[in-house]
């Protein structure tokens, strides 16, 4: 639990105020050290979870709906988490943990949650599991291997069917980052 108070809000992209969009872009650009606006523009209908400390946006995450398939199992409506970012001077205060716990509560009606990260340790302690099977993109009725992709993690939710983390996992193609 953070020692400092975090005001958390959940908003659809349509509910963002005129000032919140540039705040999100600035925060993510600082956190990831690259211009985040072109990446953000690839997200379809994101839902944001915003964390403010003393009125300043200090942490953020969002999710979009994607469709995962575990092997030959039916498609799963997936809350795909993106743009988990904390302003560098506010790191290590528990803010990102608080945002991720709040996000998890808001996505309970999905079949599963997923994300791609280069920091798996943070998510493992929150209950996420690393996907060990091969990864594929579904496009034009084909499965396209993505052997250079890694760091895909999943979080079981109440509707999550039994999973084989060693089986192939596929997701629909999208513009921008595939995973």
SVG drawing of the C-alpha trace seen along z (x, -y; Angstrom):
<svg xmlns="http://www.w3.org/2000/svg" viewBox="-19 -20 33 47">
<polyline fill="none" stroke="black" stroke-width="0.4" points="0.0,0.0 1.5,-3.4 2.4,-5.7 1.0,-8.6 -2.7,-8.9 -3.5,-8.1 -6.8,-9.3 -7.8,-6.6 -10.3,-7.1 -11.4,-4.8 -12.5,-6.4 -13.3,-5.3 -11.4,-7.1 -14.6,-9.1 -14.7,-10.3 -11.2,-11.8 -11.1,-15.5 -9.1,-17.7 -6.3,-18.0 -6.1,-14.3 -5.0,-13.0 -1.8,-15.1 -1.2,-14.2 -1.3,-10.5 1.0,-11.0 3.5,-13.0 3.5,-10.5 4.0,-7.5 6.6,-9.3 8.6,-10.1 8.2,-6.6 9.1,-4.7 11.6,-7.3 10.1,-7.4 7.3,-9.3 4.2,-7.4 1.6,-9.3 2.0,-7.1 1.7,-4.0 -1.3,-5.3 -3.1,-6.0 -3.1,-2.3 -5.3,-1.4 -8.9,-0.7 -11.4,-2.1 -9.1,-1.9 -10.4,-2.2 -8.0,-4.1 -7.2,-3.9 -5.6,-7.1 -3.7,-7.6 -3.3,-11.2 -1.2,-12.3 -1.9,-15.9 -3.8,-16.5 -0.9,-15.4 -1.2,-12.3 1.6,-10.1 0.6,-6.6 -1.6,-5.1 -2.7,-1.9 -5.2,-1.0 -6.9,2.0 -8.3,2.8 -10.4,5.8 -8.6,8.4 -9.3,12.1 -6.9,14.7 -7.0,18.4 -5.2,21.0 -4.3,23.8 -7.5,24.9 -9.8,23.8 -12.6,21.2 -11.6,17.6 -11.3,15.7 -12.5,12.1 -9.3,10.6 -8.6,7.5 -5.2,6.6 -3.3,4.3 -1.1,1.5 0.7,-1.6 1.4,-0.8 3.5,-3.8 4.6,-5.7 6.2,-9.1 9.9,-8.4 10.0,-10.6 7.0,-8.7 8.3,-5.2 8.7,-2.7 5.8,-4.2 3.3,-1.4 1.3,-3.5 1.7,-1.1 0.7,1.8 -2.4,-0.1 -3.3,-0.9 -2.9,2.7 -5.0,4.0 -7.7,1.5 -7.6,2.5 -7.9,6.2 -11.1,5.4 -12.6,3.6 -11.9,6.4 -13.6,9.3 -16.2,9.8 -13.5,10.7 -12.4,14.3 -8.8,13.5 -6.3,10.6 -3.0,10.4 -0.1,8.0 3.4,8.0 6.2,6.7 10.0,6.6 9.4,6.5 7.8,9.8 8.8,9.8 6.5,6.9 3.5,8.7 4.4,12.2 4.0,10.8 0.5,9.6 -0.5,13.1 0.3,12.9 1.8,16.0 4.3,16.0 3.1,17.7 5.6,20.4 4.1,21.7 4.7,20.4 3.0,17.1 1.1,16.5 -0.9,13.7 -4.1,14.6 -4.5,12.8 -6.4,13.7 -7.3,17.1 -3.6,17.9 -1.4,18.3 1.7,16.2 4.5,17.2 6.0,14.4 9.2,16.0 10.8,12.8 8.0,11.8 8.3,12.6 7.2,11.4 3.5,12.2 1.8,12.8 -1.8,13.8 -4.0,13.3 -6.7,15.8 -10.1,14.2 -13.3,15.8 -14.4,16.8 -10.9,18.1 -11.1,21.7 -8.3,24.1 -5.2,23.0 -2.2,24.8 0.6,22.2 2.8,24.4 0.3,24.6 0.4,22.1 -1.3,18.8 -2.7,16.6 -4.3,13.1 -5.8,11.2 -3.5,9.0 -3.5,5.3 -1.7,2.2 1.3,1.3 2.7,3.6 1.3,7.1 1.6,8.2"/>
</svg>
